[in-house]
Amino acid sequence: MDERHSTNGDMVQGALIETQRWDLTTNLDMDLIWKMITFEGAKVLGIEKDYGIQEGKTANLVILDALSPQWAIIQQAKKLYVIKNGKVIVKDGVILPEFKKY
């Protein structure tokens, strides 16, 4: 696959691309896209029972620097933290040394 068609797996970036591709411009449109990359994405992956922020769940999440899902998409919000199994593995866009494999 050439570089023009590569992806980085960033779902917020993908959401922005879809809003442009389908001319989705309203807050309701952005809400639907957000639901698609979060709750509906969990269903597609078969992890909906473990998805969400509740006691006893896996605690895999990304904390974004945005006031709302709409602004996260529009501004391509900075990922402040990435948490995997309850452990911070990325802070301010940098993988913490103890989690680097290379």
Biopython code that builds the backbone (N, CA, C, O; Angstrom):
import numpy as np
from Bio.PDB.StructureBuilder import StructureBuilder

atoms = [
    (1, "MET", "N", (0.854, -1.178, 0.000)),
    (1, "MET", "CA", (0.000, 0.000, 0.000)),
    (1, "MET", "C", (0.898, 1.238, 0.000)),
    (1, "MET", "O", (1.821, 1.334, 0.808)),
    (2, "ASP", "N", (0.630, 2.182, -0.901)),
    (2, "ASP", "CA", (1.478, 3.369, -0.927)),
    (2, "ASP", "C", (1.049, 4.341, 0.162)),
    (2, "ASP", "O", (-0.022, 4.207, 0.754)),
    (3, "GLU", "N", (1.905, 5.316, 0.410)),
    (3, "GLU", "CA", (1.718, 6.236, 1.523)),
    (3, "GLU", "C", (0.430, 7.053, 1.412)),
    (3, "GLU", "O", (-0.122, 7.458, 2.435)),
    (4, "ARG", "N", (-0.054, 7.301, 0.214)),
    (4, "ARG", "CA", (-1.286, 8.080, 0.041)),
    (4, "ARG", "C", (-2.489, 7.370, 0.636)),
    (4, "ARG", "O", (-3.484, 8.015, 0.970)),
    (5, "HIS", "N", (-2.414, 6.058, 0.773)),
    (5, "HIS", "CA", (-3.545, 5.290, 1.273)),
    (5, "HIS", "C", (-3.282, 4.677, 2.640)),
    (5, "HIS", "O", (-4.036, 3.816, 3.092)),
    (6, "SER", "N", (-2.233, 5.109, 3.289)),
    (6, "SER", "CA", (-1.931, 4.557, 4.609)),
    (6, "SER", "C", (-2.798, 5.245, 5.657)),
    (6, "SER", "O", (-3.362, 6.312, 5.416)),
    (7, "THR", "N", (-2.890, 4.624, 6.805)),
    (7, "THR", "CA", (-3.682, 5.185, 7.899)),
    (7, "THR", "C", (-2.900, 5.037, 9.195)),
    (7, "THR", "O", (-2.043, 4.164, 9.324)),
    (8, "ASN", "N", (-3.203, 5.888, 10.133)),
    (8, "ASN", "CA", (-2.538, 5.803, 11.427)),
    (8, "ASN", "C", (-3.464, 5.240, 12.501)),
    (8, "ASN", "O", (-3.060, 5.124, 13.658)),
    (9, "GLY", "N", (-4.684, 4.892, 12.144)),
    (9, "GLY", "CA", (-5.619, 4.311, 13.101)),
    (9, "GLY", "C", (-6.282, 5.321, 14.020)),
    (9, "GLY", "O", (-6.980, 4.928, 14.955)),
    (10, "ASP", "N", (-6.086, 6.593, 13.785)),
    (10, "ASP", "CA", (-6.655, 7.634, 14.635)),
    (10, "ASP", "C", (-8.128, 7.825, 14.284)),
    (10, "ASP", "O", (-8.455, 8.370, 13.229)),
    (11, "MET", "N", (-9.006, 7.379, 15.163)),
    (11, "MET", "CA", (-10.439, 7.445, 14.885)),
    (11, "MET", "C", (-10.977, 8.876, 14.871)),
    (11, "MET", "O", (-11.947, 9.157, 14.167)),
    (12, "VAL", "N", (-10.368, 9.780, 15.631)),
    (12, "VAL", "CA", (-10.814, 11.178, 15.605)),
    (12, "VAL", "C", (-10.473, 11.791, 14.247)),
    (12, "VAL", "O", (-11.253, 12.564, 13.692)),
    (13, "GLN", "N", (-9.312, 11.440, 13.724)),
    (13, "GLN", "CA", (-8.953, 11.898, 12.385)),
    (13, "GLN", "C", (-9.909, 11.292, 11.345)),
    (13, "GLN", "O", (-10.353, 11.980, 10.427)),
    (14, "GLY", "N", (-10.211, 10.029, 11.497)),
    (14, "GLY", "CA", (-11.167, 9.376, 10.602)),
    (14, "GLY", "C", (-12.534, 10.039, 10.652)),
    (14, "GLY", "O", (-13.201, 10.173, 9.626)),
    (15, "ALA", "N", (-12.949, 10.452, 11.837)),
    (15, "ALA", "CA", (-14.237, 11.135, 11.988)),
    (15, "ALA", "C", (-14.244, 12.440, 11.200)),
    (15, "ALA", "O", (-15.238, 12.765, 10.550)),
    (16, "LEU", "N", (-13.146, 13.189, 11.253)),
    (16, "LEU", "CA", (-13.071, 14.442, 10.508)),
    (16, "LEU", "C", (-13.152, 14.176, 9.004)),
    (16, "LEU", "O", (-13.838, 14.895, 8.278)),
    (17, "ILE", "N", (-12.462, 13.160, 8.551)),
    (17, "ILE", "CA", (-12.503, 12.812, 7.130)),
    (17, "ILE", "C", (-13.932, 12.477, 6.709)),
    (17, "ILE", "O", (-14.389, 12.913, 5.652)),
    (18, "GLU", "N", (-14.631, 11.710, 7.529)),
    (18, "GLU", "CA", (-16.016, 11.337, 7.189)),
    (18, "GLU", "C", (-16.950, 12.542, 7.201)),
    (18, "GLU", "O", (-17.864, 12.617, 6.380)),
    (19, "THR", "N", (-16.736, 13.489, 8.119)),
    (19, "THR", "CA", (-17.597, 14.675, 8.126)),
    (19, "THR", "C", (-17.418, 15.463, 6.833)),
    (19, "THR", "O", (-18.380, 16.019, 6.301)),
    (20, "GLN", "N", (-16.196, 15.509, 6.332)),
    (20, "GLN", "CA", (-15.944, 16.227, 5.082)),
    (20, "GLN", "C", (-16.471, 15.438, 3.882)),
    (20, "GLN", "O", (-17.073, 15.999, 2.966)),
    (21, "ARG", "N", (-16.232, 14.141, 3.908)),
    (21, "ARG", "CA", (-16.642, 13.296, 2.787)),
    (21, "ARG", "C", (-18.164, 13.300, 2.600)),
    (21, "ARG", "O", (-18.655, 13.308, 1.472)),
    (22, "TRP", "N", (-18.894, 13.293, 3.701)),
    (22, "TRP", "CA", (-20.359, 13.226, 3.634)),
    (22, "TRP", "C", (-21.025, 14.578, 3.888)),
    (22, "TRP", "O", (-22.247, 14.652, 4.017)),
    (23, "ASP", "N", (-20.222, 15.656, 3.961)),
    (23, "ASP", "CA", (-20.726, 17.012, 4.191)),
    (23, "ASP", "C", (-21.585, 17.079, 5.457)),
    (23, "ASP", "O", (-22.687, 17.629, 5.455)),
    (24, "LEU", "N", (-21.052, 16.509, 6.527)),
    (24, "LEU", "CA", (-21.733, 16.511, 7.822)),
    (24, "LEU", "C", (-21.240, 17.721, 8.613)),
    (24, "LEU", "O", (-20.076, 17.779, 9.010)),
    (25, "THR", "N", (-22.128, 18.681, 8.838)),
    (25, "THR", "CA", (-21.674, 19.953, 9.403)),
    (25, "THR", "C", (-22.375, 20.376, 10.687)),
    (25, "THR", "O", (-21.903, 21.283, 11.372)),
    (26, "THR", "N", (-23.484, 19.742, 11.024)),
    (26, "THR", "CA", (-24.225, 20.174, 12.213)),
    (26, "THR", "C", (-23.727, 19.444, 13.461)),
    (26, "THR", "O", (-23.036, 18.430, 13.368)),
    (27, "ASN", "N", (-24.087, 19.973, 14.621)),
    (27, "ASN", "CA", (-23.739, 19.298, 15.876)),
    (27, "ASN", "C", (-24.344, 17.901, 15.924)),
    (27, "ASN", "O", (-23.705, 16.965, 16.405)),
    (28, "LEU", "N", (-25.576, 17.752, 15.427)),
    (28, "LEU", "CA", (-26.206, 16.434, 15.396)),
    (28, "LEU", "C", (-25.398, 15.469, 14.521)),
    (28, "LEU", "O", (-25.195, 14.311, 14.886)),
    (29, "ASP", "N", (-24.944, 15.956, 13.370)),
    (29, "ASP", "CA", (-24.097, 15.131, 12.504)),
    (29, "ASP", "C", (-22.844, 14.676, 13.249)),
    (29, "ASP", "O", (-22.469, 13.505, 13.196)),
    (30, "MET", "N", (-22.208, 15.607, 13.938)),
    (30, "MET", "CA", (-20.974, 15.290, 14.673)),
    (30, "MET", "C", (-21.259, 14.311, 15.810)),
    (30, "MET", "O", (-20.443, 13.436, 16.097)),
    (31, "ASP", "N", (-22.410, 14.458, 16.454)),
    (31, "ASP", "CA", (-22.799, 13.513, 17.503)),
    (31, "ASP", "C", (-22.913, 12.096, 16.933)),
    (31, "ASP", "O", (-22.470, 11.128, 17.550)),
    (32, "LEU", "N", (-23.510, 11.995, 15.757)),
    (32, "LEU", "CA", (-23.666, 10.683, 15.121)),
    (32, "LEU", "C", (-22.314, 10.077, 14.758)),
    (32, "LEU", "O", (-22.093, 8.882, 14.953)),
    (33, "ILE", "N", (-21.416, 10.899, 14.234)),
    (33, "ILE", "CA", (-20.067, 10.415, 13.908)),
    (33, "ILE", "C", (-19.349, 9.978, 15.176)),
    (33, "ILE", "O", (-18.670, 8.951, 15.180)),
    (34, "TRP", "N", (-19.493, 10.753, 16.263)),
    (34, "TRP", "CA", (-18.843, 10.399, 17.530)),
    (34, "TRP", "C", (-19.358, 9.051, 18.031)),
    (34, "TRP", "O", (-18.585, 8.201, 18.472)),
    (35, "LYS", "N", (-20.668, 8.875, 17.957)),
    (35, "LYS", "CA", (-21.259, 7.604, 18.383)),
    (35, "LYS", "C", (-20.724, 6.458, 17.521)),
    (35, "LYS", "O", (-20.482, 5.358, 18.018)),
    (36, "MET", "N", (-20.544, 6.726, 16.228)),
    (36, "MET", "CA", (-20.037, 5.704, 15.317)),
    (36, "MET", "C", (-18.631, 5.252, 15.718)),
    (36, "MET", "O", (-18.332, 4.059, 15.661)),
    (37, "ILE", "N", (-17.762, 6.187, 16.122)),
    (37, "ILE", "CA", (-16.378, 5.804, 16.430)),
    (37, "ILE", "C", (-16.198, 5.361, 17.882)),
    (37, "ILE", "O", (-15.108, 4.944, 18.273)),
    (38, "THR", "N", (-17.254, 5.449, 18.674)),
    (38, "THR", "CA", (-17.145, 5.027, 20.080)),
    (38, "THR", "C", (-18.059, 3.828, 20.336)),
    (38, "THR", "O", (-17.624, 2.683, 20.223)),
    (39, "PHE", "N", (-19.294, 4.082, 20.673)),
    (39, "PHE", "CA", (-20.225, 3.016, 21.056)),
    (39, "PHE", "C", (-20.477, 2.006, 19.938)),
    (39, "PHE", "O", (-20.446, 0.796, 20.162)),
    (40, "GLU", "N", (-20.727, 2.516, 18.736)),
    (40, "GLU", "CA", (-20.983, 1.606, 17.618)),
    (40, "GLU", "C", (-19.721, 0.853, 17.222)),
    (40, "GLU", "O", (-19.785, -0.309, 16.820)),
    (41, "GLY", "N", (-18.574, 1.515, 17.336)),
    (41, "GLY", "CA", (-17.303, 0.840, 17.066)),
    (41, "GLY", "C", (-17.072, -0.319, 18.019)),
    (41, "GLY", "O", (-16.574, -1.373, 17.622)),
    (42, "ALA", "N", (-17.435, -0.118, 19.273)),
    (42, "ALA", "CA", (-17.303, -1.197, 20.264)),
    (42, "ALA", "C", (-18.197, -2.377, 19.897)),
    (42, "ALA", "O", (-17.807, -3.532, 20.067)),
    (43, "LYS", "N", (-19.385, -2.088, 19.397)),
    (43, "LYS", "CA", (-20.283, -3.173, 18.968)),
    (43, "LYS", "C", (-19.676, -3.962, 17.819)),
    (43, "LYS", "O", (-19.695, -5.193, 17.822)),
    (44, "VAL", "N", (-19.133, -3.242, 16.827)),
    (44, "VAL", "CA", (-18.526, -3.907, 15.671)),
    (44, "VAL", "C", (-17.373, -4.805, 16.114)),
    (44, "VAL", "O", (-17.189, -5.898, 15.578)),
    (45, "LEU", "N", (-16.599, -4.339, 17.095)),
    (45, "LEU", "CA", (-15.462, -5.112, 17.596)),
    (45, "LEU", "C", (-15.877, -6.215, 18.573)),
    (45, "LEU", "O", (-15.049, -7.032, 18.974)),
    (46, "GLY", "N", (-17.153, -6.240, 18.955)),
    (46, "GLY", "CA", (-17.644, -7.251, 19.883)),
    (46, "GLY", "C", (-17.209, -7.019, 21.323)),
    (46, "GLY", "O", (-17.121, -7.959, 22.112)),
    (47, "ILE", "N", (-16.934, -5.745, 21.666)),
    (47, "ILE", "CA", (-16.477, -5.439, 23.033)),
    (47, "ILE", "C", (-17.453, -4.521, 23.768)),
    (47, "ILE", "O", (-17.095, -3.896, 24.766)),
    (48, "GLU", "N", (-18.685, -4.444, 23.270)),
    (48, "GLU", "CA", (-19.637, -3.500, 23.864)),
    (48, "GLU", "C", (-19.929, -3.769, 25.336)),
    (48, "GLU", "O", (-20.241, -2.835, 26.075)),
    (49, "LYS", "N", (-19.836, -5.025, 25.781)),
    (49, "LYS", "CA", (-20.103, -5.321, 27.201)),
    (49, "LYS", "C", (-19.003, -4.788, 28.101)),
    (49, "LYS", "O", (-19.235, -4.527, 29.281)),
    (50, "ASP", "N", (-17.795, -4.622, 27.546)),
    (50, "ASP", "CA", (-16.667, -4.113, 28.314)),
    (50, "ASP", "C", (-16.406, -2.642, 28.031)),
    (50, "ASP", "O", (-15.461, -2.067, 28.571)),
    (51, "TYR", "N", (-17.235, -2.024, 27.188)),
    (51, "TYR", "CA", (-17.018, -0.647, 26.767)),
    (51, "TYR", "C", (-17.689, 0.316, 27.734)),
    (51, "TYR", "O", (-18.786, 0.048, 28.225)),
    (52, "GLY", "N", (-17.039, 1.423, 28.001)),
    (52, "GLY", "CA", (-17.608, 2.468, 28.840)),
    (52, "GLY", "C", (-16.807, 2.660, 30.108)),
    (52, "GLY", "O", (-15.874, 1.910, 30.398)),
    (53, "ILE", "N", (-17.186, 3.670, 30.851)),
    (53, "ILE", "CA", (-16.476, 4.009, 32.086)),
    (53, "ILE", "C", (-17.352, 3.608, 33.257)),
    (53, "ILE", "O", (-18.245, 4.345, 33.674)),
    (54, "GLN", "N", (-17.074, 2.423, 33.776)),
    (54, "GLN", "CA", (-17.788, 1.900, 34.940)),
    (54, "GLN", "C", (-16.841, 0.987, 35.700)),
    (54, "GLN", "O", (-15.913, 0.415, 35.126)),
    (55, "GLU", "N", (-17.083, 0.861, 36.977)),
    (55, "GLU", "CA", (-16.287, -0.036, 37.800)),
    (55, "GLU", "C", (-16.359, -1.456, 37.235)),
    (55, "GLU", "O", (-17.432, -1.935, 36.868)),
    (56, "GLY", "N", (-15.216, -2.112, 37.172)),
    (56, "GLY", "CA", (-15.155, -3.482, 36.698)),
    (56, "GLY", "C", (-14.863, -3.621, 35.209)),
    (56, "GLY", "O", (-14.620, -4.725, 34.721)),
    (57, "LYS", "N", (-14.886, -2.497, 34.485)),
    (57, "LYS", "CA", (-14.569, -2.555, 33.052)),
    (57, "LYS", "C", (-13.055, -2.453, 32.873)),
    (57, "LYS", "O", (-12.332, -2.138, 33.818)),
    (58, "THR", "N", (-12.586, -2.720, 31.663)),
    (58, "THR", "CA", (-11.159, -2.841, 31.380)),
    (58, "THR", "C", (-10.353, -1.564, 31.596)),
    (58, "THR", "O", (-9.164, -1.650, 31.905)),
    (59, "ALA", "N", (-10.926, -0.434, 31.453)),
    (59, "ALA", "CA", (-10.243, 0.861, 31.587)),
    (59, "ALA", "C", (-9.251, 1.094, 30.461)),
    (59, "ALA", "O", (-8.082, 1.396, 30.702)),
    (60, "ASN", "N", (-9.725, 0.950, 29.230)),
    (60, "ASN", "CA", (-8.977, 1.345, 28.047)),
    (60, "ASN", "C", (-9.635, 2.614, 27.528)),
    (60, "ASN", "O", (-10.803, 2.589, 27.143)),
    (61, "LEU", "N", (-8.904, 3.724, 27.513)),
    (61, "LEU", "CA", (-9.507, 4.968, 27.066)),
    (61, "LEU", "C", (-8.471, 5.978, 26.635)),
    (61, "LEU", "O", (-7.284, 5.856, 26.938)),
    (62, "VAL", "N", (-8.946, 6.971, 25.923)),
    (62, "VAL", "CA", (-8.123, 8.088, 25.482)),
    (62, "VAL", "C", (-8.760, 9.350, 26.034)),
    (62, "VAL", "O", (-9.963, 9.562, 25.880)),
    (63, "ILE", "N", (-7.959, 10.186, 26.676)),
    (63, "ILE", "CA", (-8.449, 11.452, 27.205)),
    (63, "ILE", "C", (-7.978, 12.548, 26.257)),
    (63, "ILE", "O", (-6.781, 12.739, 26.039)),
    (64, "LEU", "N", (-8.957, 13.264, 25.699)),
    (64, "LEU", "CA", (-8.677, 14.296, 24.702)),
    (64, "LEU", "C", (-8.776, 15.690, 25.302)),
    (64, "LEU", "O", (-9.542, 15.921, 26.238)),
    (65, "ASP", "N", (-8.006, 16.605, 24.765)),
    (65, "ASP", "CA", (-8.037, 18.006, 25.179)),
    (65, "ASP", "C", (-9.081, 18.731, 24.347)),
    (65, "ASP", "O", (-8.749, 19.438, 23.396)),
    (66, "ALA", "N", (-10.354, 18.550, 24.712)),
    (66, "ALA", "CA", (-11.455, 19.172, 23.971)),
    (66, "ALA", "C", (-12.633, 19.394, 24.901)),
    (66, "ALA", "O", (-12.830, 18.668, 25.876)),
    (67, "LEU", "N", (-13.402, 20.407, 24.578)),
    (67, "LEU", "CA", (-14.575, 20.723, 25.398)),
    (67, "LEU", "C", (-15.771, 19.837, 25.092)),
    (67, "LEU", "O", (-16.677, 19.711, 25.915)),
    (68, "SER", "N", (-15.781, 19.225, 23.919)),
    (68, "SER", "CA", (-16.914, 18.394, 23.515)),
    (68, "SER", "C", (-16.454, 17.442, 22.422)),
    (68, "SER", "O", (-15.390, 17.638, 21.835)),
    (69, "PRO", "N", (-17.243, 16.417, 22.146)),
    (69, "PRO", "CA", (-16.905, 15.543, 21.020)),
    (69, "PRO", "C", (-16.822, 16.306, 19.693)),
    (69, "PRO", "O", (-15.964, 16.020, 18.858)),
    (70, "GLN", "N", (-17.719, 17.273, 19.509)),
    (70, "GLN", "CA", (-17.689, 18.040, 18.266)),
    (70, "GLN", "C", (-16.357, 18.770, 18.109)),
    (70, "GLN", "O", (-15.746, 18.745, 17.040)),
    (71, "TRP", "N", (-15.913, 19.423, 19.190)),
    (71, "TRP", "CA", (-14.635, 20.145, 19.125)),
    (71, "TRP", "C", (-13.461, 19.188, 19.018)),
    (71, "TRP", "O", (-12.449, 19.525, 18.403)),
    (72, "ALA", "N", (-13.570, 18.025, 19.590)),
    (72, "ALA", "CA", (-12.493, 17.033, 19.448)),
    (72, "ALA", "C", (-12.281, 16.699, 17.982)),
    (72, "ALA", "O", (-11.147, 16.578, 17.521)),
    (73, "ILE", "N", (-13.381, 16.553, 17.253)),
    (73, "ILE", "CA", (-13.301, 16.231, 15.822)),
    (73, "ILE", "C", (-12.803, 17.437, 15.034)),
    (73, "ILE", "O", (-11.851, 17.324, 14.262)),
    (74, "ILE", "N", (-13.432, 18.577, 15.220)),
    (74, "ILE", "CA", (-13.113, 19.767, 14.429)),
    (74, "ILE", "C", (-11.661, 20.202, 14.637)),
    (74, "ILE", "O", (-10.957, 20.514, 13.676)),
    (75, "GLN", "N", (-11.221, 20.219, 15.894)),
    (75, "GLN", "CA", (-9.880, 20.718, 16.205)),
    (75, "GLN", "C", (-8.820, 19.620, 16.214)),
    (75, "GLN", "O", (-7.641, 19.893, 16.439)),
    (76, "GLN", "N", (-9.245, 18.367, 15.968)),
    (76, "GLN", "CA", (-8.305, 17.241, 16.031)),
    (76, "GLN", "C", (-7.546, 17.303, 17.359)),
    (76, "GLN", "O", (-6.326, 17.460, 17.412)),
    (77, "ALA", "N", (-8.325, 17.173, 18.409)),
    (77, "ALA", "CA", (-7.849, 17.375, 19.774)),
    (77, "ALA", "C", (-6.607, 16.552, 20.094)),
    (77, "ALA", "O", (-6.446, 15.416, 19.650)),
    (78, "LYS", "N", (-5.754, 17.163, 20.869)),
    (78, "LYS", "CA", (-4.538, 16.496, 21.348)),
    (78, "LYS", "C", (-4.936, 15.371, 22.303)),
    (78, "LYS", "O", (-5.833, 15.526, 23.133)),
    (79, "LYS", "N", (-4.258, 14.253, 22.168)),
    (79, "LYS", "CA", (-4.484, 13.138, 23.086)),
    (79, "LYS", "C", (-3.633, 13.384, 24.332)),
    (79, "LYS", "O", (-2.410, 13.251, 24.294)),
    (80, "LEU", "N", (-4.287, 13.740, 25.426)),
    (80, "LEU", "CA", (-3.550, 14.022, 26.657)),
    (80, "LEU", "C", (-3.022, 12.738, 27.285)),
    (80, "LEU", "O", (-1.880, 12.675, 27.742)),
    (81, "TYR", "N", (-3.869, 11.723, 27.298)),
    (81, "TYR", "CA", (-3.483, 10.440, 27.893)),
    (81, "TYR", "C", (-4.087, 9.302, 27.083)),
    (81, "TYR", "O", (-5.185, 9.421, 26.540)),
    (82, "VAL", "N", (-3.353, 8.201, 27.012)),
    (82, "VAL", "CA", (-3.891, 6.939, 26.533)),
    (82, "VAL", "C", (-3.732, 5.971, 27.698)),
    (82, "VAL", "O", (-2.636, 5.798, 28.232)),
    (83, "ILE", "N", (-4.829, 5.348, 28.082)),
    (83, "ILE", "CA", (-4.830, 4.433, 29.228)),
    (83, "ILE", "C", (-5.213, 3.052, 28.728)),
    (83, "ILE", "O", (-6.223, 2.889, 28.044)),
    (84, "LYS", "N", (-4.406, 2.062, 29.069)),
    (84, "LYS", "CA", (-4.626, 0.672, 28.654)),
    (84, "LYS", "C", (-4.628, -0.187, 29.905)),
    (84, "LYS", "O", (-3.667, -0.182, 30.675)),
    (85, "ASN", "N", (-5.713, -0.926, 30.106)),
    (85, "ASN", "CA", (-5.865, -1.767, 31.296)),
    (85, "ASN", "C", (-5.594, -0.986, 32.579)),
    (85, "ASN", "O", (-4.980, -1.492, 33.518)),
    (86, "GLY", "N", (-6.070, 0.266, 32.593)),
    (86, "GLY", "CA", (-5.959, 1.091, 33.787)),
    (86, "GLY", "C", (-4.604, 1.744, 34.005)),
    (86, "GLY", "O", (-4.401, 2.397, 35.028)),
    (87, "LYS", "N", (-3.673, 1.587, 33.073)),
    (87, "LYS", "CA", (-2.337, 2.177, 33.209)),
    (87, "LYS", "C", (-2.122, 3.228, 32.128)),
    (87, "LYS", "O", (-2.419, 2.997, 30.956)),
    (88, "VAL", "N", (-1.605, 4.380, 32.529)),
    (88, "VAL", "CA", (-1.270, 5.419, 31.565)),
    (88, "VAL", "C", (-0.068, 4.930, 30.765)),
    (88, "VAL", "O", (0.989, 4.648, 31.329)),
    (89, "ILE", "N", (-0.238, 4.832, 29.441)),
    (89, "ILE", "CA", (0.879, 4.382, 28.597)),
    (89, "ILE", "C", (1.383, 5.499, 27.679)),
    (89, "ILE", "O", (2.501, 5.434, 27.166)),
    (90, "VAL", "N", (0.543, 6.529, 27.477)),
    (90, "VAL", "CA", (0.947, 7.687, 26.688)),
    (90, "VAL", "C", (0.540, 8.933, 27.450)),
    (90, "VAL", "O", (-0.585, 9.036, 27.940)),
    (91, "LYS", "N", (1.459, 9.873, 27.545)),
    (91, "LYS", "CA", (1.163, 11.154, 28.193)),
    (91, "LYS", "C", (1.620, 12.263, 27.257)),
    (91, "LYS", "O", (2.766, 12.274, 26.808)),
    (92, "ASP", "N", (0.717, 13.198, 26.964)),
    (92, "ASP", "CA", (1.002, 14.314, 26.056)),
    (92, "ASP", "C", (1.589, 13.847, 24.730)),
    (92, "ASP", "O", (2.516, 14.463, 24.204)),
    (93, "GLY", "N", (1.048, 12.758, 24.191)),
    (93, "GLY", "CA", (1.460, 12.267, 22.889)),
    (93, "GLY", "C", (2.746, 11.465, 22.869)),
    (93, "GLY", "O", (3.224, 11.092, 21.798)),
    (94, "VAL", "N", (3.312, 11.195, 24.032)),
    (94, "VAL", "CA", (4.579, 10.474, 24.102)),
    (94, "VAL", "C", (4.379, 9.156, 24.840)),
    (94, "VAL", "O", (3.842, 9.134, 25.948)),
    (95, "ILE", "N", (4.815, 8.055, 24.223)),
    (95, "ILE", "CA", (4.739, 6.747, 24.886)),
    (95, "ILE", "C", (5.713, 6.756, 26.058)),
    (95, "ILE", "O", (6.887, 7.089, 25.893)),
    (96, "LEU", "N", (5.232, 6.396, 27.222)),
    (96, "LEU", "CA", (6.096, 6.367, 28.399)),
    (96, "LEU", "C", (7.180, 5.299, 28.212)),
    (96, "LEU", "O", (6.913, 4.237, 27.650)),
    (97, "PRO", "N", (8.400, 5.580, 28.682)),
    (97, "PRO", "CA", (9.541, 4.682, 28.429)),
    (97, "PRO", "C", (9.302, 3.226, 28.791)),
    (97, "PRO", "O", (9.754, 2.331, 28.076)),
    (98, "GLU", "N", (8.606, 2.978, 29.878)),
    (98, "GLU", "CA", (8.391, 1.590, 30.314)),
    (98, "GLU", "C", (7.472, 0.811, 29.390)),
    (98, "GLU", "O", (7.352, -0.408, 29.513)),
    (99, "PHE", "N", (6.818, 1.513, 28.459)),
    (99, "PHE", "CA", (5.917, 0.826, 27.525)),
    (99, "PHE", "C", (6.455, 0.773, 26.100)),
    (99, "PHE", "O", (5.807, 0.222, 25.210)),
    (100, "LYS", "N", (7.626, 1.339, 25.886)),
    (100, "LYS", "CA", (8.243, 1.269, 24.557)),
    (100, "LYS", "C", (8.813, -0.128, 24.355)),
    (100, "LYS", "O", (9.442, -0.689, 25.253)),
    (101, "LYS", "N", (8.589, -0.678, 23.183)),
    (101, "LYS", "CA", (9.104, -2.012, 22.881)),
    (101, "LYS", "C", (10.408, -1.946, 22.113)),
    (101, "LYS", "O", (11.139, -2.936, 22.066)),
    (102, "TYR", "N", (10.717, -0.829, 21.521)),
    (102, "TYR", "CA", (11.907, -0.706, 20.695)),
    (102, "TYR", "C", (12.812, 0.384, 21.206)),
    (102, "TYR", "O", (13.870, 0.630, 20.627)),
]
sb = StructureBuilder()
sb.init_structure("model")
sb.init_model(0)
sb.init_chain("A")
sb.init_seg("    ")
for serial, (resi, resn, name, xyz) in enumerate(atoms, 1):
    if name == "N":
        sb.init_residue(resn, " ", resi, " ")
    sb.init_atom(name, np.array(xyz, "f"), 0.0, 1.0, " ", f" {name:<3s}", serial, name[0])
structure = sb.get_structure()
